[in-house]
Structures are given as C-alpha cells and as structure tokens.
C-alpha cells in the first residue's frame, strides 16, 4: 500500500530544482524521480541522459535485496 504514494514524493508535479530544503534533497535521490525523468524524456523525444541508467540501477538494487529477502521470509514461514 505504501508504494501507491511513492510518486507523490518525486518530481511528477514540480521540477526538482523548484523544491526547496530537505524535501528537495529527498526528492532528488529517489528512484521514482529517475524513472519519471526517463519516461518524460522519452515521451517528449528528448535525450534521456543518465536518468535511464540511474533508474535501472536503483530498481535493480531494490530487486536484488527484495527478492532474496522475500523468498527467505516465505520459506521460513511456510516450510
């Protein structure tokens, strides 16, 4: 359920440069921000830059941690 609210703390509604303070720093380094930058660049036929690689690295890292952890917890609970 928490994943549903993930895009709200990103640059979906406002550019990262206009968000000030700690929230701007938080938004700048979230994986959702890089995915949104990549999709926006692809839809507007602009150069993607590093945002596609950063998005793939973030989500690959999250999957590399989440998949073994969830399978270990599943085996522990139902084995």
MDAnalysis code that builds the backbone (N, CA, C; Angstrom):
import MDAnalysis as mda
import numpy as np

u = mda.Universe.empty(237, n_residues=79, atom_resindex=np.repeat(np.arange(79), 3), trajectory=True)
u.add_TopologyAttr("name", ["N", "CA", "C"] * 79)
u.add_TopologyAttr("resid", np.arange(1, 80))
u.add_TopologyAttr("resname", ["UNK", "UNK", "UNK", "UNK", "UNK", "UNK", "UNK", "UNK", "UNK", "UNK", "UNK", "UNK", "UNK", "UNK", "UNK", "UNK", "UNK", "UNK", "UNK", "UNK", "UNK", "UNK", "UNK", "UNK", "UNK", "UNK", "UNK", "UNK", "UNK", "UNK", "UNK", "UNK", "UNK", "UNK", "UNK", "UNK", "UNK", "UNK", "UNK", "UNK", "UNK", "UNK", "UNK", "UNK", "UNK", "UNK", "UNK", "UNK", "UNK", "UNK", "UNK", "UNK", "UNK", "UNK", "UNK", "UNK", "UNK", "UNK", "UNK", "UNK", "UNK", "UNK", "UNK", "UNK", "UNK", "UNK", "UNK", "UNK", "UNK", "UNK", "UNK", "UNK", "UNK", "UNK", "UNK", "UNK", "UNK", "UNK", "UNK"])
u.atoms.positions = np.array([
    [0.817, -1.191, 0.000],
    [0.000, 0.000, 0.000],
    [0.871, 1.269, 0.000],
    [2.037, 1.205, 0.594],
    [2.904, 2.380, 0.624],
    [3.429, 2.761, -0.751],
    [3.532, 1.799, -1.657],
    [4.049, 2.060, -2.999],
    [3.096, 2.959, -3.787],
    [1.828, 2.929, -3.434],
    [0.836, 3.751, -4.131],
    [1.170, 5.240, -3.994],
    [1.722, 5.639, -2.853],
    [2.001, 7.047, -2.601],
    [3.420, 7.451, -2.984],
    [4.228, 6.552, -3.523],
    [5.620, 6.848, -3.878],
    [5.767, 7.976, -4.900],
    [4.942, 8.052, -5.939],
    [5.133, 9.145, -6.910],
    [4.876, 10.538, -6.360],
    [4.164, 10.662, -5.241],
    [3.884, 11.988, -4.710],
    [5.142, 12.684, -4.202],
    [6.118, 11.916, -3.715],
    [7.387, 12.494, -3.260],
    [8.422, 12.351, -4.367],
    [8.140, 12.943, -5.495],
    [9.060, 12.908, -6.631],
    [8.849, 14.177, -7.443],
    [9.414, 14.200, -8.623],
    [9.286, 15.392, -9.463],
    [8.166, 15.249, -10.494],
    [7.114, 14.562, -10.133],
    [5.979, 14.405, -11.041],
    [5.273, 15.740, -11.266],
    [5.039, 16.464, -10.207],
    [4.226, 17.667, -10.287],
    [5.037, 18.957, -10.364],
    [6.287, 18.919, -9.907],
    [7.136, 20.116, -9.915],
    [8.574, 19.705, -10.215],
    [9.306, 20.526, -10.936],
    [10.716, 20.207, -11.187],
    [11.507, 20.139, -9.879],
    [12.522, 19.288, -9.872],
    [13.326, 19.094, -8.670],
    [13.995, 20.389, -8.222],
    [14.367, 21.230, -9.157],
    [15.056, 22.473, -8.824],
    [14.170, 23.442, -8.037],
    [12.854, 23.346, -8.182],
    [11.955, 24.279, -7.505],
    [11.560, 23.820, -6.107],
    [11.886, 22.596, -5.750],
    [11.556, 22.078, -4.422],
    [12.711, 22.426, -3.489],
    [12.419, 23.084, -2.399],
    [13.495, 23.601, -1.544],
    [13.716, 22.725, -0.309],
    [14.880, 22.915, 0.268],
    [15.198, 22.306, 1.553],
    [15.420, 20.811, 1.517],
    [15.098, 20.188, 2.635],
    [15.314, 18.753, 2.800],
    [14.428, 17.944, 1.851],
    [13.231, 18.442, 1.580],
    [12.350, 17.723, 0.660],
    [12.934, 17.688, -0.741],
    [13.576, 18.756, -1.168],
    [14.220, 18.781, -2.478],
    [15.351, 17.782, -2.578],
    [16.141, 17.670, -1.512],
    [17.219, 16.684, -1.489],
    [16.659, 15.277, -1.492],
    [15.613, 15.054, -0.715],
    [14.968, 13.742, -0.668],
    [14.416, 13.346, -2.031],
    [13.743, 14.268, -2.681],
    [13.149, 14.001, -3.995],
    [14.216, 13.754, -5.052],
    [15.323, 14.464, -4.960],
    [16.375, 14.349, -5.966],
    [16.982, 12.945, -6.021],
    [17.043, 12.260, -4.896],
    [17.713, 10.968, -4.844],
    [16.767, 9.777, -4.761],
    [15.501, 9.977, -5.020],
    [14.557, 8.851, -5.019],
    [14.569, 8.153, -6.369],
    [14.387, 6.824, -6.388],
    [14.378, 6.107, -7.666],
    [13.201, 6.486, -8.555],
    [12.090, 6.873, -7.963],
    [10.915, 7.262, -8.758],
    [11.222, 8.496, -9.592],
    [12.023, 9.401, -9.061],
    [12.396, 10.610, -9.791],
    [13.139, 10.271, -11.077],
    [14.052, 9.320, -11.016],
    [14.810, 8.942, -12.207],
    [13.918, 8.244, -13.237],
    [12.984, 7.443, -12.781],
    [12.048, 6.796, -13.708],
    [11.188, 7.848, -14.401],
    [10.708, 8.812, -13.650],
    [9.863, 9.864, -14.226],
    [10.648, 10.715, -15.209],
    [11.895, 11.042, -14.875],
    [12.742, 11.792, -15.809],
    [12.941, 11.026, -17.108],
    [13.156, 9.725, -17.013],
    [13.365, 8.895, -18.200],
    [12.110, 8.838, -19.055],
    [10.971, 8.577, -18.437],
    [9.711, 8.489, -19.186],
    [9.365, 9.826, -19.815],
    [9.562, 10.908, -19.075],
    [9.274, 12.244, -19.613],
    [10.152, 12.547, -20.831],
    [11.445, 12.208, -20.749],
    [12.348, 12.457, -21.878],
    [11.976, 11.606, -23.084],
    [11.602, 10.362, -22.852],
    [11.214, 9.504, -23.973],
    [9.920, 9.977, -24.630],
    [8.962, 10.410, -23.826],
    [7.693, 10.876, -24.383],
    [7.832, 12.192, -25.138],
    [8.744, 13.049, -24.696],
    [8.939, 14.337, -25.343],
    [10.029, 14.300, -26.406],
    [10.536, 13.103, -26.693],
    [11.570, 12.897, -27.706],
    [12.798, 13.765, -27.430],
    [13.238, 13.735, -26.180],
    [14.427, 14.461, -25.753],
    [15.512, 13.468, -25.357],
    [16.741, 13.895, -25.223],
    [17.793, 12.976, -24.774],
    [17.556, 12.541, -23.330],
    [17.759, 11.261, -23.092],
    [17.481, 10.692, -21.779],
    [18.601, 10.993, -20.785],
    [19.829, 10.946, -21.240],
    [20.956, 11.206, -20.343],
    [21.216, 10.037, -19.405],
    [21.608, 10.360, -18.190],
    [21.936, 9.325, -17.211],
    [20.733, 8.823, -16.436],
    [19.584, 9.435, -16.588],
    [18.441, 9.066, -15.760],
    [17.978, 7.635, -16.011],
    [18.104, 7.142, -17.233],
    [17.692, 5.757, -17.505],
    [18.605, 4.772, -16.785],
    [19.909, 5.026, -16.830],
    [20.842, 4.121, -16.139],
    [20.664, 4.195, -14.630],
    [20.445, 5.381, -14.110],
    [20.227, 5.515, -12.668],
    [18.947, 4.812, -12.229],
    [17.897, 4.922, -13.048],
    [16.641, 4.235, -12.727],
    [16.839, 2.720, -12.743],
    [17.547, 2.213, -13.746],
    [17.803, 0.767, -13.804],
    [18.663, 0.298, -12.635],
    [19.651, 1.088, -12.255],
    [20.487, 0.725, -11.109],
    [19.696, 0.714, -9.804],
    [18.870, 1.728, -9.601],
    [18.054, 1.780, -8.394],
    [17.116, 0.581, -8.296],
    [16.356, 0.345, -9.366],
    [15.372, -0.732, -9.310],
    [16.029, -2.097, -9.320],
    [17.183, -2.235, -9.972],
    [17.934, -3.485, -9.908],
    [18.440, -3.748, -8.504],
    [18.926, -2.705, -7.836],
    [19.378, -2.847, -6.452],
    [18.247, -3.191, -5.500],
    [17.118, -2.547, -5.698],
    [15.952, -2.851, -4.860],
    [15.508, -4.291, -5.077],
    [15.477, -4.740, -6.326],
    [15.093, -6.124, -6.616],
    [16.116, -7.115, -6.076],
    [17.404, -6.767, -6.151],
    [18.457, -7.661, -5.651],
    [18.353, -7.865, -4.149],
    [17.831, -6.900, -3.438],
    [17.649, -7.045, -1.993],
    [16.288, -7.659, -1.679],
    [15.241, -7.221, -2.356],
    [13.880, -7.628, -2.018],
    [13.571, -9.075, -2.391],
    [14.061, -9.549, -3.527],
    [13.720, -10.903, -3.963],
    [14.297, -11.966, -3.033],
    [15.607, -11.943, -2.721],
    [16.111, -12.953, -1.779],
    [15.500, -12.830, -0.381],
    [15.273, -11.606, 0.058],
    [14.693, -11.416, 1.379],
    [13.276, -11.964, 1.453],
    [12.471, -11.674, 0.446],
    [11.095, -12.158, 0.458],
    [11.031, -13.675, 0.311],
    [11.894, -14.264, -0.504],
    [11.875, -15.728, -0.636],
    [12.343, -16.390, 0.659],
    [13.320, -15.778, 1.339],
    [13.770, -16.322, 2.617],
    [12.656, -16.253, 3.662],
    [11.972, -15.125, 3.724],
    [10.864, -14.993, 4.669],
    [9.714, -15.936, 4.337],
    [9.450, -16.140, 3.056],
    [8.385, -17.054, 2.639],
    [8.722, -18.475, 3.054],
    [9.979, -18.919, 2.798],
    [10.380, -20.272, 3.175],
    [10.347, -20.462, 4.686],
    [10.741, -19.444, 5.422],
    [10.747, -19.560, 6.874],
    [9.324, -19.697, 7.423],
    [8.400, -18.989, 6.807],
    [7.034, -19.008, 7.314],
    [6.259, -20.256, 6.897],
    [6.461, -20.738, 5.675],
    [5.638, -21.826, 5.157],
    [6.389, -23.148, 4.994],
    [7.586, -23.241, 5.505],
    [8.304, -24.513, 5.389],
    [8.280, -25.295, 6.672],
])
